[in-house]
Amino acid sequence: MAWPMLRSLVMLYLVFGHTAEEPPLRIGPMPSFKVRGGEIIDHAGIVLARHNGQRWTANERAFYRVDCDGPVLLRLEGAPPTGALGPFEHFSLFNGTAYASRDVFAHYNERDHGWHLHWNDERCVAIQVTPV
């Protein structure tokens, strides 16, 4: 019976980084987050970061990459497949590209504010990330 309790305690952290000269920014813990258009939103709907062309801005600082250690599941909003994808060992964003287990997963299109999936060229409006 301890397994369901332990599973509910798994939380995610976002680590924003840019160069070796400056310290990273760590945000969390949180039970899930969503990348919707050019925003990263926590489980309560609060915007944590915004994409501004080539970087992610969080806490008034600009970062090239965002990392989240897994294992994680990904759910797409507005595109097939409708179930969870994964598990993936890692999820990250570098500029406008999303990676799952360090493989290209999707590209952000600023014109239509959507994510274009790498493997099938479908478009989704959001990528939800949850722990396994």
Buried (B, 14 or more C-beta within 10 A) or exposed (E): EEEEEEEEEEEBEBBBBBEEEEEBBEBBEBBBBBBBBBBBBBBEEEEBBEBEEEBBBBEEBBBBBBBBBBBBBBBBEEBEEEEBBBBBEBBBBBEBBBBBBEEEBBBBBEEEEBBBBBEEEBBBBBBBBBBE
